[in-house]
Amino acid sequence: MDDQTAISIQNISKSFKIYRDKAYSLKEKLLKLRSNEYDDFFALQDVSLNIKKGETIGLIGHNGCGKSTLLKLITKILYPDSGQINVNGRISSLIELGAGFHPDFTGRENIYINASIFGLSRKEINGKIDEIIQFSELGNFIENPVRTYSSGMYMRLAFSVAINVNPEILLIDEILSVGDASFQKKCFDKIEGFKLNGATIVIVAHDLGTIEKICDRVVWLNEGRIVEQGDADRVVNLYTQHMHRKFVDQKQQEYSSAVDNEEKDKTQIVESEVQFEDRPEVSQEKIQFNEDLRWGSKEVLITEARIINAKGESTNIISAGEPMLIEIDYKLIKPQKEYIFGVGIFTTDKVLIYGCNTQIDKIKLETINQNGTVSFKVDKCNILSGNYKLNVAIVDGDHRALDFIKFYMDFTVVSSDKAVGVFSVEHSWKIE
């Protein structure tokens, strides 16, 4: 391995035993009467990858594709079945946060324990402990036993130790959701600082916006193998196209299955007029009525909602700059004097970034069809890359909820704009 290489991964394979039965008798085990008790699941198969010093690499792929396993092999939490990994530099891993914490020791004492695991001497820890405590925002709780901490406090302390040991190589596995929005920004700024100072960073994330913004190169893993690697924008675009095709295929299968079931049910259903109070709850509803996610009088029901892309396809991945259509299918149960349809878009932190309804746009709906669809068209989606949540709702003229569904679906926006924040703004610079 040359001096410019931080991590060299050569022909790595790693498998896990997936047991077919959870338990069997001691007699069977001792006499070995059972054969083929487990299957080998290959998390990684013949993976090779070289990461240069100062490079920021993003690992993407669906759950179970081998991303986290690869990071654990690099840190020697796990060991490969075959192949070789060489590392040149001090590693700090944001993977198993808090590994080594003792519940009966104080936060301060655990800083010394955990930082020593990362390879720091006591003298180095003494020089950094105030910075670590300040970063964690734990205040006087730092002198309390860790067992008294909430899960959020525990994670903040663990993250603060791992992020403040000045690593040459930083491994990150889906942990940028630690703490509140302010703490998350501080963590992200710290990681950006490492990048500017020449640290090598390997990050696993499902947030493609983060991957595009921070990474020089992206590696796409699928079923334990590298499918594609290269420029972040290009690989993320290929991956989103793949996920979109997968989503469309899944919806087509669900539709075909629903049609088949509907044909079977037609022979068993006898239409009859009943009062609203006696109507059974619609069985096909994906989200049941409860005070946390769905509420309302049920006098008008949302039967389905979806996002349509520029090609007219139902999807959960949208390209920024293109049109976006939100469709809400409804079923009228009991007529009202007025109907208001609305949508809301939230961040993954559940912060509202946009909301609109038909009343705001001065559309007065006094009558609607028995069954119908309301469409909300965005001519040009100017949301920055990231993951978002969609609310859909129907209320009456007094804003009494008829059917209000919170976080109906998640969707992803992919944008080439590297600006920070939520929205892309058309702009220009002038220097005089």
N, C-alpha and C positions, 0 to 999 in steps of 0.2 A: 504494500500500500504506500503510495507516494505521500509526500508531506502536505500536499494540497487537498488530500481527501480526509474528510472528517469521519465518515462511516462507509465501510465497504461490506456489502452483503453479497455473498456468492452462493448461488444454488441452494438456497434455504428451503427446507420442507419441515412442516410441523403438523402432526396429527393428534387427535384426541379420541379416546375410547368412548363411544356412545353405547351404553348398556341397554339391551332390549328389555330386560326385566329388572324392576327395582329390587326385588328380593326373591330368594329361593332358599330351600332348606339347607341346613348345615351338612346333612348327609349327601345331598347332590354335589355340594361344593367340594367336600372331602374326597368323594369317589370320582369326581370329575365326569359325572354322567352327562353333563350338559356340554354341548359343543356350540361353537359360534355364539358365545354369550354376549358379544358386543360387535359393533361395527366400527371401523376406523373412519373418522371424519377428518379430512385433510383441510385444515384451516389455511395452510400455505403450501404451494406446490412449486418447487424449483424456481424460487424468486431470486433474482439478482438485481442489485441496485447500488450505484455509487453516488454518494452525496458529498459535494465539495464543501470546504470550509467557507463559512459566511453565506451559504445558500439557505434559502427558506423553501422547504418542500411541503406540499400539502398532499395528504392521502385521502382519497374519496372513494365511495362505493357504498352499496347497501349494507344493512346490518348483517354481520356474519361473513363478510367477504375477506376478513383477515387483517384489517387495519390495526386494530388494537393488539392483536397477537404479534404483529410485526414489531410494534413499539416495545412490548414486553420482552421480546427476544433481544432487542438492542440493549435493554437495561439489565438483562440477565435475570429478570423475574421468572422467565421461562427459558428453556434451552431447546435448540432445534434437534430434530431427529437426524438430519443430515445437512451438510453445508457448513459455511463458516461466516462469522461476523467479526470484523475488526473495527475498533473504535479508537479514534485519536483525539483525546480531549476529555475534560471533566464534564460529566453528564448530570443534569438536573431534570428529573422526570415529573411532570404533572399528570401522573397516571393513578398510582395507588396513593392518593393523598392521605397523609397521616399515618402511613405504615410505620410502626415503631413507637407511636405515641403510647404512653402509659396512663391509664385513666386516673390513677391516684396521684400522679405528679401534677404540679401546677403547669400553666401554660408556659411560663418562663423556663422551668426545668425541662419541659418537652422540647423547647426550642434548641437547647443544648444537645439533647439526645438526637433529634431529627437532623440538625445541621451536621452533626458528626457523621451520621449515616451518609450524607452527601459528600463527605470527605474534608470538611473544614476542621482546622485545629481549634483548640479552645481559645487561643489568642485571636484567631480570625473571627470566631463567634462573638467574643467580647467586643470586637470592633463593629459588629453589625447588629447586635441584639436590639439596640434602641431603634434602629431603622426598621427592623422586622416587627417590633411591637407597634410602632407608629403606623406601619403599613396595614397591620391587621385590624386596627381600629377597635381593639378589645378593651383599651383603657385599664381600669383597675381589675377587671376580670382576669388579667394575665397572671395574677397571684392566686387564683382559685384553681382547684383540681379540674382537670379536663373533663372528668365525668359529670361535672355540673354544667357543662357547656351545652347549648343547643346545637343541632346539627349544622346550622349556618355558621355559628361561632367556631366550631371545630374545623370546618372546611376553610374558613378565612385564615385561621392560624396556620393550618397545613400549607395553604397556598402561599402565604406570606413567607414562610421559611423557604419553600422550594424556589420561589421567584427571586429571592434576595441572596443567593449564594454565589452570584456571578459565574454562572456556568459557561463553558465554552460550547456546549451542546445542550439545547433545550428541547425536550420532548413533551408534547401537549396532546392530551386525549380528551376532547369534548368537556373541558372543565371551565370554559369561559362564562358559564352561567352562575358562578359562585357569587353569592351576595346580591346586593341591590344594584340598581343601574349605575350609581355613582362608583361603587366598588369595582364593578365590571369594567367601567371606562378606565379606572386607574390601573387595573390589571392589563388591559389591552395596551395602554400607553407604555407600560413597563416592557411588554413584549416588543413593541415597536422600537423602544430604546435599545433592547438587545440586538435587534436586527441592524440598527444603524451603527452599533459598535462592533459589528462583524461576527456575532455569534451565529452558529449553525442551528436552525430551527426546523423541527419536523412536527407538523400539526395534523391531527385527525379532527375533522369537523363535518357535520352535515349542513352547516350554514355555508352555502356556496359563495355568498357575498363576502364573508370573512376570508375564505380561501382565495378568492380572486384578488382581494385588496392586499393581502399580506404576502402571498407566495410568489416566488420566482418560477417555480416549476411544480406541476401537479402530476401525481401518479394515481391512475384509476385502477383499482383492484376489483376483480369479480371472481367469485368462487376460488379464492386462494391464488389467483394468477394475476400478473400485470397485463391489463388489456391495452392501455395506452399511457404514455407519459410525454411531457413536453410543456410548451407554453401554457400558462394558467388559463387564459381566455379560451384557447382552442380546445383543451382537454375538458374544461367545464362545459363548454358548448356541446361537445360530443356526448358527455355524460347526461346532460339534461335532455338531449334528443332521445337517448336510449331510455331514460326514465319516463319520458312522455309516451313513447311507443308502448312501453310496458303498462302504463296507466290506461291508455286507450284500449289495449287488448283486454285488460282486466275488466273494464267497464262493459266491453262488448260481451264478454263471457257472462257477466252479471245480468246484462239485459236479456241475453238468450235464455238464461236459466229462469228469469222472471217471466218471460213470455211463455215458456213451457209450463210453469206452475200455474199461470193465469188460465191457460187452456184447460188444465186439469180441474181447476176450481170452478170453472163456468158451469159444469154439470151439477155442482153442489150448492150453488148460490141461487136463492130465490129473492128477487127484488121486492121490497115492500116499503111503504112509507111509515116512518116512525118519528116520534117527537125527538127533538135534539137531546133532551135529558136522557133518553133511553138508548141513544146510539152508543155502540161499543167503541172503544178507542181504536184508531186505525192501527192494524197490526204491523204494517210495513214501515212504520216510522222508525228511522234510524236512531233518533235521540228521544228517549222517553221524557215525559213532562216531570220536572223536579225544580225546586226553587233555585238550584245552582246554575243549571245549564239551559233549562227550557221552562217557560211558564206562559200562562195566558188562559183565556176563557174557552179556547178550542172552538169558537164559533166560526172561525176561518182557520184552516190548517195549512201549513207549509208542508207539501208532500215531498218536495225535493228542491235543491238549489245546486247550481254548478257554475263554473267559470269556463268561458269559451274563448279560445285564442283567435288570432288573425285568420287562421285557416278554417275556422268554424268547428274546431274540435274541442270536446270537453277535456279539460286538463287541470292540473294543479301546479303547472310551471308556466310562467309568463315571461316573455322577453320584453324588457323595458323599451319604450319608444313605439311599441305596437299597440293596436286596439285591444281592449279587453271588454268582454261582455259578461255581466252577472245575470243569470236567469233564475227566477223564483217561481216554481210551480205551486199553485194553491188549489184548495178545495173549499168551496163555500158550504158551510153547514147551516148557519142561521144568518139571514140578511141583517145588515147594519145600515145606519144612516150615512156613514162615511167610512172610507177605508184609506189608510196611509201605509204605504210600503216603504221600507227603509233598509239600508245596508250600512255596515261599519267595518272599517279595516283597522286591525290592531297589530302591534308588534308582538313578538313572542313573550315579551315582558308584560303583555296585556295592557299596553298603553295605547289609547285611541289616537290614531294619526289622521283619520278621515271618517266623516259620517255624513250621510245625506238621506233625505226621504222625499216622497212625492209632494208633501205639503210645503217643504222648503222651496221646492222648484215650482210652487204655485200650480200644482196639478190637483184638481179636486175630483175625487172619485166617489160618486154617490151610488153607483151601481157597478157590479162586476159580474162576470160569468160564473156559472156553477163550478166549472173547472177552467183554469186558465194559467197563463204565464205572464209575469211582469219582467221586463228586461231593463237593466241599467247599463248603459253603454258609456265606456270611457274611450274617447277618441284616441288618446295617446297616454299610455301608462308611464308616468314619470317617477315611479317609486324606485329607489336605489336597491341594489342587490341585497337580498336577505329573505328570511322566512317570516310569514305573516299569517294572521288569523282573520276569518270572515264571519261577521255577524249578519243575520238576516231576520227581519221582523215585519209583522203586520199589527197595526194598532187601529183603534177606531178614532173618530173625530175628537174625542176627549183624551186621546193618548192612553186609553185603557188597552192593555196588551191583549190581543186576540191570539197570537202565536209569536213568541219571541224566542229565538234560538241563539244562544251565546256560543261563539267559537264553533260555528257549524262545520267549518273545514279549514285545514291548513293549506297554504299555497306558498310557492317560492317565486321570487322575481330575480331574473338574471340580467344584470346591466353591465355595460362596458365602462360606465362612468365610475371613476375611482374616488369621487368626492365622499365625504363622510356625512352622516345624518340619515335622513329618511327619504327626502325628495331630491330629484335631479332638477336643477334650475337652468334654463337656457341663459347663457351669459357670455360676455366677452371682456377681455382686458385691454386697457389702453395705457401705454407707458409714455410719458413725455419727459 
